Amino acid sequence: MDTPKQNARTAGVREGGTLRVTWVKSSIGYKQDQKDTIKSLGLHRLHHTVEVPDTAVMRGMIFKVKHLVAVEEV
């Protein structure tokens, strides 16, 4: 059984869905960990789009580079 703290933390996160992530802004001039996050999401070049599972881990990675990517729920 989930505790109230776990429910509040995962509220609004739709486990099991898919997110479409598109790389829209260059990572030149940004920190190396943000460049690594872009690669970890599976993006290889600008305007490249990938579909990733909608999990808390992926949402955290997307949050870290939200200024470089566009995201839509599928």
Buried (B, 14 or more C-beta within 10 A) or exposed (E): EEEEEEEEEEEEEEEEEEBEBBBEEEBEEBEEEBBBBBEEBEBEEEEBBBEBEBBEEBBEBBEBBEEBBEBEEE
